[in-house]
Each structure stands twice: as structure tokens, then as C-alpha cells.
Amino acid sequence: MKTNRRQFFQLSGAAGAGLMAGGLSSCSQPEAGQSNLQYIKEEAINTNPQHFNMCGYAAPKLDKVRVGFVGIGDRGSGAVKRMTYIDGVEITALCDIRQAAVDGAQKILEEAELPKAKEFVGDDLNFKALCESGLCDLVYTATPWEWHVPVGLAAMEAGCHTAIEVSTAKTMEECWQIVETSERTKKHCVILENCCYDFFELLTLNMVRQGAFGDLVHGEGAYIHDLDYWHFNKPKDEEMTDGAYTKMWRLHENKRKANVYPTHGLGPICQAMNINRGDKMEYLTAMMGDDFTLKQRIAEKAKEDPFFEQFVGWDMRGNMDMQMIRTNKGKTILIQHDISSPRPYSRIHMLSGTKCFAQKWPLQHIAFGHEVADEAKMEELREKYEPEIVKRVGEMAKQVGGHGGMDFIMDWRLIDCLRNGLPMDMDVYDAAAWSSITPLSEWSIANGSQPIEIPDFTRGAWKTNRPVELTLAGGGTTKVRNLVNADSEGQLSI
């Protein structure tokens, strides 16, 4: 069932009514033949006052966090498995359009000796029943991108917190929708940006917080990943659901000439620069080169298999796109994105300060001045600046896995915050600001790399908002269960 966002809000009675009550600004759609994407600039403008400041907001504590999962593909099934290791979690509901996906998640629960979850299987809108079931405190979303915001809105309207895979939103309209709905319902909307919890990123963030970098001057981040296999992983069934990306949705997304996946590189830099918490992104300018590979690969695949003929002639995104961002405090950020060039994986994370420099990918090093720290110095830095959260759950995270452990740290931290009534490390303003790079870059690219203002989703609150001390591990009371080296009670005390 193919339903666009506007159809969703027409069909979604409760959520739609709530959105109208929230006073969202109207969405301007492009006129026929309009090519400069002026509607993006119009959608970016929102003059409504802030209803409630979600930055620093601590929701009431939850002794148990009942979690419902919507979208159980590769990312979703991995999240289900990770959550089985976290004490205080009850996996109560599973939703997907495919019975086989739900069956796979039920098997994960069975192997962890956990109760079977209630199933919600059907059409694309069946997630509404899960959100309204009363079974969930948190709705965890790992669907194709077009459903991220509809699921998140339905969850918040039904009284649930929501955690959404990256990127959270695709349009400026959606960015404002999640902000205003989160503020009105006082329910968290967390962007699941796992790269903020990778070990090097956490180390350098703690160094920034402890003053080792002096003043941060510049940051660079990237998502450079040749996705050829995933783009052309042909579904085996007629419904086009048995493949890496259901209904080939990721290939469809690459018709959009924008940075459609900015948050892996941007998120950790924004955390280090205290974006939305003392500084804000002011404007960006974006550039994209031509497509030298995707259209050609489609033609090659079509010669091998008639299935791919339907994609021949598509006007695809270019290989590399870049965004240059300036903050209110005069700092600069460079973000790169390339998913179709045959080159090694690189998720650049670079921070440059007045006292220190750090970079990860292709090399990992820290420097004070011109000389790169040797291994002895690196070990000294790790001992001095290793964050408390890594000391508490780092080794366990490596055992559980998920991109080397960062996925597990992210999920553990999310649950620990909910159970201890702590503010979220990544709140709805981060979800909106980081995701807004997609439509804003689309406008800039279409308009000769002209600069475009980045909206202030905090509506001025960034000036007084304080950084969340995520490096300290917060309450740290949540335990981990079912690990091989668990203690006699079947848990590890952290």
C-alpha cells in the first residue's frame, strides 16, 4: 500500500486532529514545472512560539520501559536483539508489513527466553494500532524513511515516547511537525544517531568538554559508503519485500539531489560544538557533482536482468555532495556524502581546535600542534579522557555488538535515561536540525550553491540551553542481562 504523508494525515484521525490543534504552519507544494524548490524555503519559516522547551526536559521515570518496534528489517531486527540484553526493557509489540519479519523477531525473543510480543502485521498503516494499543512506553522505528515521521507522530499522539532511525525527517514540514508535536505532548522524539556513541567520538567529545581542544574552530564529518550491493539487491518475492531495501526504496531515494543521509557525520560534530545548547547552525551552502556511476550501473544491471529495466533512464543524484555550514559563534562544518563511488568506506570525524586536533577515517589520530600523538601518548589520553559511559558499558557493548558496540551504547543510554527520568542526549531539536540538512541542501544545490538559512527549531532557547553530560552515563543504574560472563544472578552490575 503506497500512502504519502498527506494521505497519512487524512487517514490518521487522532494524529491528524492533534496536529491541527498544534497550529502547524501550512505546507506549500511546488507548482507544476517549478524547479527552484522555493517551497522548501517557505516550509522552513515557522513563526509559532515555542510551546514547551524539550531540551533538558526529564520525563517521569519508568521502572519498566515497554518497547514496540515498527519496521523489523536489518536495522529493526538488530535493535530487537540488542534490547533483549538490557534490563528493565519489556518488548511488548512488533509491527511490520511482513509476517516473516515479525516471526524472525519473535524467534529472537524466544532465544532470549523472553515472552512473545503482540503482533501487528498488515498494511502500511498498521503501526497506528500498535501506537494506540496502550502496550508501549516507547515506539522504536526502523522503517523506510517515508514512514519515520508518520510513525513518530502517531506514537507521540498516543502518549508514547519515540526513537527514530536516521534520518528522522525528509522535509522541512516534517521537521516542524515533530518539534511541535513533541513540545505539545511532552513526549521525547529521539534521533537514533549511533555514531554519537562510537568510542572515538565519545573520547573526543569528553576531551572537548574537559577543555583539551581549547576553542573548537572547525569540524568535518562524512558518510562515504559504496552501497552498490544494497541498491541492487533484487527482491525475491512479487511484493518486493524480500530484499535489503523493501520495494527498492533506497534506490528510489537516490533520485533526490540532496544529502539524504547527513546525520552520521553531522551528529557528533554538533554534540561537540554544543549546537542547540549555546550555539546554533546559521546557514549552509551545498554543492553536488554529476552522476558518473548510478545511471550507468542501472543500465548494466538491466542488461543482466529485465527486472532493472524499470529504473533505466532515471535522473540520479551525483556521486559526491558537500555542505559547508557556519554557526552563530563563527565555527565551520564540512559534511560530505557519497554512496555510489567505488572507494573504501569512510565516516570522517574531524575536530580542529585552538589547542588540539583529532581525526578518524582513514586514519585515527590526535595531535597537539604539528606532531601526531604516538601510541604511548594515545594510551595516556584514553586513560585520562575515557568517558564514564564507556567505562561502564563499553566492554559489554563490544560483546553485544552493533557497529562495534556503538549501537548498544546508544540503546542502553536511551533506556537508562527513560528509567531514571533524565533528559535525552539527542532531543527533538537535534532530530529536526540534523535532518533539515536534506531539504536545505536540496534547495542550495538546485540554486547554484546559494546559501540558505537553517531554521532555529529551539526558537531562541539555544542561547540558554545547557549541554547534556552524556559522557557521564547519567543514572547508570540499568543493568545488562544474558551475557556469557554475567554474574551469578544473570546480570552484570554497572
C-alpha positions, 0 to 999 in steps of 0.5 A: 500500500503506497500512502504519502504523508498527506494521505497519512494525515487524512487517514490518521484521525487522532494524529491528524486532529492533534496536529491541527490543534498544534497550529502547524504552519501550512505546507506549500507544494511546488507548482507544476514545472517549478524547479527552484524548490522555493517551497522548501524555503517557505516550509522552513519559516515557522513563526509559532512560539515555542510551546514547551522547551524539550531540551533538558526536559526529564520525563517521569521515570519508568521502572519498566520501559515497554518497547514496540518496534515498527519496521523489523528489517536489518536495522529493526531486527538488530535493535530487537536483539540488542534490547533483549540484553538490557534490563528493565526493557519489556518488548511488548509489540512488533509491527511490520508489513511482513509476517516473516519479519515479525516471526524472525523477531519473535524467534529472537525473543524466544532465544532470549527466553523472553515472552512473545510480543503482540503482533501487528502485521498488515498494511502500511498503516498498521503501526497506528494500532500498535501506537494506540494499543496502550502496550508501549512506553516507547515506539522504536522505528526502523522503517523506510524513511517515508514512514519515520515521521508518520510513525513518530507522530502517531506514537507521540499522539498516543502518549508514547515516547519515540526513537527514530532511525536516521534520518528522522525527517525528509522535509522541512514540514516534517521537521516542524511537525515533530518539534511541535508535536513533541513540545505539545505532548511532552513526549521525547522524539529521539534521533537514533544517531549511533555514531554519537556513541562510537568510542572515538567520538565519545573520547573526543567529545569528553576531551572537548568538554574537559577543555583539551581542544581549547576553542573548537574552530572547525569540524568535518564529518562524512558518510562515504559508503559504496552501497552498490550491493544494497541498491541492487539487491533484487527482491525475491518475492512479487511484493518486493519485500524480500530484499535489503531495501523493501520495494527498492526504496533506497534506490528510489531515494537516490533520485533526490539531489540532496544529502539524504543521509547527513546525520552520521557525520553531522551528529557528533560534530554538533554534540561537540560544538554544543549546537542547540545548547549555546550555539546554533547552525546559521546557514549552509551552502551545498554543492553536488557533482554529476552522476558518473556511476548510478545511471550507468550501473542501472543500465548494466544491471538491466542488461543482466536482468529485465527486472532493472529495466524499470529504473533505466533512464532515471535522473540520479543524484551525483556521486559526491555532495558537500555542505559547508555550514557556519554557526552563530559563534563563527565555527565551520562544518564540512559534511560530505556524502557519497554512496555510489563511488567505488572507494573504501568506506569512510565516516570522517570525524574531524575536530580542529581546535585552538589547542588540539586536533583529532581525526578518524577515517582513514586514519585515527589520530590526535595531535597537539600542534604539528606532531601526531600523538604516538601510541604511548601518548594515545594510551595516556589520553584514553586513560585520562579522557575515557568517558564514564559511559564507556567505562561502564558499558563499553566492554559489554557493548563490544560483546553485544555488538552493533557497529562495534558496540556503538549501537548498544551504547546508544540503546542502553543510554536511551533506556537508562535515561527513560528509567531514571527520568533524565533528559535525552542526549539527542532531543527533538531539536537535534532530530529536526536540525540534523535532518533539515540538512536534506531539504536545505541542501536540496534547495542550495544545490538546485540554486547554484550553491546559494546559501540558505538559512537553517531554521532555529527549531529551539526558537531562541532557547539555544542561547540558554540551553545547557549541554547534556553530560552524556559522557557521564552515563547519567543514572547508570543504574540499568543493568545488562542481562544474558551475557556469557560472563554475567554474574551469578544472578544473570546480570552484570552490575554497572 
